[in-house]
Amino acid sequence: YIPLTSKCDGQINCRDAYDECNDDCSPASRNILGSYSLKITACIFGCLAVLFNVTNLTRSYFEWKQIETLNGSINRITIMLISLGDLLMGINLLAIGSIDLYYSSS
C-alpha cells in the first residue's frame, strides 16, 4: 500500500517504481534520461553501434570461413563475440532512447 501523498512525489516507494512511472504522473516525471540532448545522443550512438557492429559481424563471419588455422579462427571468433556484445549494447541504447522519447512525450 502506498498513500496518495507519496504518489508522483519524486521518491520511489516501491520496488517496481510504479508510484513514479505510471499514467497519473506528469510526463516530466517519467524521464529515464535527463535532457533532450541525452535522448538524441543515445539514439544516434545506438544507431551507429548497430550499423557498424552488424557490418563488422558480417565481414568477420565471411573472413572466418576462409581462415584455415586454429589461432586465426579463435581470434576471429573473439572479434565476433566482442562485436556481438557491442551490438547488444547499441540495441540497448536505442531501446532506452526511444522508450524515453515515447513516454516523455505522451
Backbone as ProteinMPNN parsed JSONL, in Angstrom:
{"seq_chain_A": "YIPLTSKCDGQINCRDAYDECNDDCSPASRNILGSYSLKITACIFGCLAVLFNVTNLTRSYFEWKQIETLNGSINRITIMLISLGDLLMGINLLAIGSIDLYYSSS", "coords_chain_A": {"N_chain_A": [[0.838, -1.186, 0.0], [0.581, 2.172, -0.886], [0.442, 5.451, 0.17], [-1.624, 8.137, -1.098], [-0.376, 10.598, -0.96], [2.261, 10.0, -1.346], [2.491, 9.344, -3.944], [3.78, 10.045, -7.138], [5.687, 11.864, -6.169], [8.367, 12.13, -6.601], [10.034, 10.453, -5.229], [10.918, 7.096, -5.059], [8.871, 4.613, -3.858], [8.232, 1.958, -3.989], [9.209, -1.318, -5.181], [8.966, -1.724, -7.998], [8.777, 0.811, -8.981], [6.315, 1.906, -9.596], [4.84, 3.888, -8.403], [5.951, 6.218, -9.304], [6.211, 6.059, -12.064], [3.805, 5.915, -13.656], [0.643, 6.326, -15.374], [-0.69, 8.383, -14.099], [1.132, 10.248, -13.263], [2.929, 13.217, -14.213], [4.265, 13.814, -17.543], [6.84, 14.88, -17.374], [7.928, 13.801, -15.101], [8.4, 11.234, -15.801], [10.82, 10.64, -17.052], [13.6, 8.879, -18.318], [16.161, 9.481, -19.2], [17.917, 12.489, -18.556], [17.977, 15.023, -20.096], [16.866, 16.426, -23.242], [18.871, 16.396, -25.143], [20.466, 14.256, -24.31], [18.776, 12.121, -24.874], [18.601, 12.203, -27.683], [21.32, 11.865, -28.286], [21.749, 9.275, -27.265], [20.126, 7.799, -28.998], [21.405, 8.322, -31.463], [24.035, 7.302, -31.053], [23.305, 4.675, -30.528], [22.187, 3.878, -32.999], [24.473, 4.127, -34.654], [26.174, 2.254, -33.408], [24.765, -0.142, -33.824], [24.719, -0.244, -36.642], [27.518, -0.248, -37.379], [28.463, -2.497, -35.979], [26.919, -4.615, -36.96], [27.861, -4.591, -39.562], [30.562, -5.203, -39.061], [30.279, -7.749, -37.909], [29.207, -9.3, -40.038], [31.246, -9.057, -41.945], [33.393, -10.181, -40.524], [32.43, -12.762, -40.184], [32.427, -13.841, -42.809], [35.137, -13.664, -43.359], [36.088, -15.399, -41.423], [35.258, -17.858, -42.337], [37.137, -18.381, -44.304], [39.54, -18.735, -43.051], [42.163, -20.892, -42.14], [43.754, -21.748, -40.02], [43.956, -22.678, -36.541], [44.51, -20.75, -34.539], [43.969, -18.366, -35.925], [41.237, -18.712, -36.36], [40.272, -18.696, -33.727], [40.956, -16.092, -32.951], [39.325, -14.619, -34.737], [36.767, -15.447, -33.973], [36.725, -14.423, -31.396], [36.775, -11.673, -31.943], [34.312, -11.514, -33.21], [32.607, -12.123, -31.075], [33.044, -9.938, -29.383], [32.055, -7.921, -31.041], [29.396, -8.738, -31.134], [28.606, -8.312, -28.477], [28.898, -5.514, -28.367], [26.99, -4.845, -30.288], [24.637, -5.633, -28.999], [24.692, -3.791, -26.896], [24.332, -1.455, -28.366], [21.726, -1.877, -29.295], [20.452, -1.81, -26.849], [20.919, 0.882, -26.113], [19.455, 2.158, -28.15], [16.894, 1.239, -27.483], [16.518, 2.34, -24.889], [16.729, 5.109, -25.43], [14.639, 5.512, -27.349], [12.357, 4.574, -25.991], [12.32, 6.338, -23.843], [11.94, 8.765, -25.229], [9.384, 8.244, -26.265], [7.718, 7.843, -23.956], [8.097, 10.19, -22.513], [7.02, 12.097, -24.124], [4.369, 11.475, -24.329]], "CA_chain_A": [[0.0, 0.0, 0.0], [1.288, 3.45, -0.955], [-0.518, 6.541, 0.337], [-1.749, 9.051, -2.234], [0.574, 11.708, -0.823], [3.576, 9.527, -1.788], [2.428, 9.043, -5.37], [4.301, 11.095, -8.023], [6.387, 12.879, -5.387], [9.778, 12.146, -6.959], [10.745, 9.438, -4.462], [10.412, 5.759, -5.352], [8.448, 3.976, -2.624], [8.005, 0.534, -4.191], [10.291, -1.941, -5.951], [8.813, -1.581, -9.446], [8.7, 2.249, -9.252], [5.004, 2.224, -10.159], [4.318, 5.129, -7.836], [6.55, 7.348, -10.014], [6.216, 5.863, -13.52], [2.512, 5.459, -14.154], [-0.071, 7.296, -16.204], [-1.179, 9.5, -13.297], [2.205, 11.233, -13.087], [3.147, 14.079, -15.377], [5.318, 13.297, -18.419], [8.165, 15.348, -16.96], [8.45, 12.933, -14.045], [8.597, 9.888, -16.349], [12.015, 10.646, -17.876], [14.705, 7.981, -17.988], [17.329, 10.321, -19.431], [17.625, 13.814, -18.034], [17.694, 16.108, -21.028], [16.522, 16.033, -24.608], [20.118, 16.114, -25.874], [20.88, 12.888, -23.952], [17.907, 11.193, -25.607], [19.039, 12.207, -29.083], [22.657, 11.272, -28.322], [21.607, 7.831, -27.072], [19.592, 7.233, -30.246], [22.433, 8.403, -32.512], [25.085, 6.319, -30.758], [22.709, 3.353, -30.688], [22.116, 3.587, -34.446], [25.829, 3.916, -35.151], [26.685, 0.997, -32.868], [24.099, -1.245, -34.527], [25.176, -0.253, -38.031], [28.915, -0.653, -37.505], [28.694, -3.846, -35.462], [26.357, -5.57, -37.922], [28.835, -4.635, -40.654], [31.739, -5.926, -38.594], [29.932, -9.162, -37.725], [29.083, -9.99, -41.329], [32.577, -9.117, -42.554], [34.192, -11.143, -39.762], [31.922, -14.107, -40.429], [32.903, -14.322, -44.101], [36.578, -13.858, -43.249], [36.309, -16.574, -40.573], [35.058, -19.044, -43.172], [38.309, -18.596, -45.155], [40.724, -18.958, -42.219], [42.46, -22.327, -42.036], [44.487, -22.087, -38.802], [43.181, -22.649, -35.299], [44.705, -19.45, -33.884], [43.23, -17.376, -36.695], [39.809, -18.91, -36.091], [39.988, -18.257, -32.358], [41.0, -14.622, -32.969], [38.163, -14.098, -35.458], [35.59, -15.698, -33.135], [36.787, -13.453, -30.299], [36.344, -10.383, -32.504], [32.87, -11.601, -33.448], [31.925, -12.06, -29.778], [33.1, -8.538, -28.934], [31.106, -7.18, -31.879], [28.051, -9.11, -30.704], [28.342, -7.58, -27.233], [28.699, -4.104, -28.719], [25.707, -4.761, -30.981], [23.582, -5.685, -27.982], [24.703, -2.512, -26.188], [23.706, -0.486, -29.26], [20.277, -2.121, -29.25], [20.02, -1.32, -25.55], [20.876, 2.342, -26.195], [18.3, 2.518, -28.975], [15.669, 0.978, -26.718], [16.393, 3.331, -23.813], [16.449, 6.422, -26.018], [13.329, 5.585, -27.991], [11.317, 4.427, -24.966], [12.26, 7.597, -23.108], [11.292, 9.75, -26.114], [7.965, 7.909, -26.386], [6.964, 8.055, -22.709], [8.153, 11.574, -22.02], [6.197, 12.949, -24.995], [2.941, 11.12, -24.237]], "C_chain_A": [[0.877, 1.242, 0.0], [0.251, 4.558, -0.791], [-0.514, 7.488, -0.867], [-0.77, 10.215, -2.158], [1.977, 11.3, -1.291], [3.615, 9.223, -3.276], [2.888, 10.253, -6.171], [5.006, 12.208, -7.254], [7.883, 12.942, -5.668], [10.619, 11.15, -6.19], [10.095, 8.09, -4.725], [10.123, 5.044, -4.042], [8.159, 2.49, -2.775], [9.054, -0.006, -5.156], [10.169, -1.726, -7.448], [8.643, -0.124, -9.886], [7.363, 2.66, -9.855], [4.447, 3.527, -9.605], [4.881, 6.361, -8.532], [6.411, 7.251, -11.536], [4.89, 5.313, -14.021], [1.82, 6.589, -14.901], [-0.578, 8.504, -15.419], [-0.135, 10.596, -13.128], [2.384, 12.044, -14.364], [4.255, 13.502, -16.253], [6.718, 13.732, -18.008], [8.762, 14.459, -15.884], [8.703, 11.521, -14.539], [9.816, 9.822, -17.262], [13.018, 9.615, -17.38], [16.01, 8.759, -18.108], [16.962, 11.761, -19.102], [17.213, 14.845, -19.057], [17.399, 15.552, -22.419], [17.774, 15.696, -25.407], [20.649, 14.721, -25.539], [20.048, 11.846, -24.698], [18.344, 11.074, -27.059], [20.412, 11.557, -29.211], [22.594, 9.761, -28.158], [21.077, 7.168, -28.337], [20.635, 7.247, -31.361], [23.522, 7.371, -32.285], [24.558, 4.894, -30.874], [22.628, 2.95, -32.144], [23.493, 3.309, -35.024], [26.411, 2.587, -34.667], [26.057, -0.198, -33.576], [24.629, -1.352, -35.953], [26.595, -0.798, -38.154], [29.159, -2.078, -37.016], [28.043, -4.915, -36.333], [27.301, -5.709, -39.114], [30.061, -5.451, -40.255], [31.449, -7.419, -38.413], [29.839, -9.905, -39.055], [30.437, -10.116, -42.017], [33.451, -10.152, -41.841], [33.732, -12.569, -40.013], [32.456, -14.657, -41.754], [34.42, -14.496, -44.121], [36.901, -15.11, -42.436], [36.156, -17.86, -41.378], [36.298, -19.375, -44.007], [39.578, -18.89, -44.36], [40.918, -20.457, -42.021], [43.179, -22.71, -40.754], [43.594, -21.943, -37.581], [43.297, -21.293, -34.608], [43.952, -18.34, -34.618], [41.731, -17.48, -36.45], [39.431, -18.413, -34.706], [39.994, -16.726, -32.295], [39.752, -14.037, -33.629], [36.886, -14.307, -34.637], [35.556, -14.722, -31.96], [36.338, -12.068, -30.774], [34.837, -10.387, -32.747], [32.089, -11.527, -32.134], [31.933, -10.64, -29.21], [32.12, -7.694, -29.739], [29.665, -7.498, -31.497], [27.671, -8.386, -29.419], [28.097, -6.105, -27.496], [27.381, -3.886, -29.456], [24.555, -4.771, -29.988], [23.537, -4.394, -27.163], [24.091, -1.406, -27.047], [22.199, -0.631, -29.285], [19.704, -1.614, -27.931], [19.932, 0.206, -25.544], [19.691, 2.825, -27.026], [16.999, 2.335, -28.205], [15.466, 2.032, -25.631], [16.032, 4.697, -24.387], [15.058, 6.526, -26.61], [12.19, 5.424, -26.986], [11.187, 5.717, -24.164], [11.62, 8.697, -23.945], [9.783, 9.511, -26.182], [7.201, 8.277, -25.109], [7.044, 9.482, -22.189], [7.318, 12.515, -22.889], [4.717, 12.619, -24.883], [2.36, 11.495, -22.886]], "O_chain_A": [[1.81, 1.35, 0.796], [-0.725, 4.599, -1.54], [0.494, 7.614, -1.562], [-0.377, 10.759, -3.19], [2.795, 12.166, -1.6], [4.669, 8.879, -3.81], [2.438, 11.37, -5.916], [4.93, 13.372, -7.646], [8.596, 13.725, -5.04], [11.81, 11.011, -6.469], [8.876, 7.949, -4.629], [11.014, 4.883, -3.209], [7.867, 1.821, -1.783], [9.709, 0.759, -5.864], [11.188, -1.557, -8.117], [8.389, 0.134, -11.062], [7.291, 3.668, -10.557], [3.661, 4.198, -10.274], [4.339, 7.453, -8.365], [6.487, 8.269, -12.223], [4.876, 4.323, -14.752], [2.369, 7.683, -15.035], [-0.866, 9.544, -16.011], [-0.483, 11.749, -12.876], [2.029, 11.598, -15.454], [5.108, 12.77, -15.751], [7.685, 13.017, -18.271], [9.984, 14.371, -15.767], [9.176, 10.682, -13.772], [9.834, 9.002, -18.18], [13.257, 9.492, -16.179], [16.86, 8.7, -17.22], [15.835, 12.195, -19.339], [16.177, 15.489, -18.889], [17.648, 14.384, -22.718], [17.744, 14.807, -26.258], [21.229, 14.067, -26.406], [20.569, 10.807, -25.105], [18.442, 9.971, -27.598], [20.647, 10.783, -30.14], [23.315, 9.038, -28.845], [21.536, 6.088, -28.707], [20.738, 6.285, -32.122], [23.898, 6.646, -33.206], [25.296, 3.997, -31.28], [22.958, 1.819, -32.499], [23.668, 2.365, -35.795], [27.065, 1.878, -35.432], [26.75, -1.165, -33.892], [24.952, -2.447, -36.413], [26.845, -1.708, -38.945], [29.983, -2.792, -37.589], [28.571, -6.023, -36.433], [27.517, -6.812, -39.617], [30.537, -6.287, -41.023], [32.293, -8.257, -38.732], [30.341, -11.022, -39.178], [30.745, -11.154, -42.604], [34.167, -10.914, -42.491], [34.55, -13.488, -40.051], [32.889, -15.808, -41.818], [34.936, -15.371, -44.817], [37.876, -15.804, -42.724], [36.854, -18.841, -41.122], [36.492, -20.532, -44.381], [40.595, -19.26, -44.947], [39.965, -21.193, -41.767], [43.22, -23.893, -40.416], [42.616, -21.196, -37.583], [42.297, -20.746, -34.143], [43.36, -17.468, -33.981], [41.038, -16.468, -36.344], [38.389, -17.781, -34.531], [39.129, -16.131, -31.653], [39.186, -13.064, -33.131], [36.019, -13.433, -34.612], [34.488, -14.248, -31.572], [35.6, -11.378, -30.071], [34.165, -9.382, -32.517], [31.015, -10.926, -32.091], [30.945, -10.195, -28.626], [31.43, -6.842, -29.179], [28.806, -6.617, -31.533], [26.548, -7.902, -29.284], [27.191, -5.51, -26.914], [26.728, -2.859, -29.271], [23.604, -4.002, -30.126], [22.457, -3.949, -26.775], [23.412, -0.52, -26.528], [21.473, 0.363, -29.296], [18.607, -1.058, -27.896], [18.967, 0.764, -25.022], [19.009, 3.78, -26.655], [16.108, 3.181, -28.27], [14.364, 2.557, -25.472], [15.13, 5.365, -23.883], [14.367, 7.522, -26.398], [11.157, 6.08, -27.122], [10.078, 6.143, -23.842], [10.833, 9.486, -23.422], [8.998, 10.459, -26.161], [6.166, 8.94, -25.169], [6.136, 9.933, -21.49], [6.949, 13.604, -22.449], [3.883, 13.418, -25.308], [1.175, 11.268, -22.639]]}, "name": "protein", "num_of_chains": 1, "seq": "YIPLTSKCDGQINCRDAYDECNDDCSPASRNILGSYSLKITACIFGCLAVLFNVTNLTRSYFEWKQIETLNGSINRITIMLISLGDLLMGINLLAIGSIDLYYSSS"}
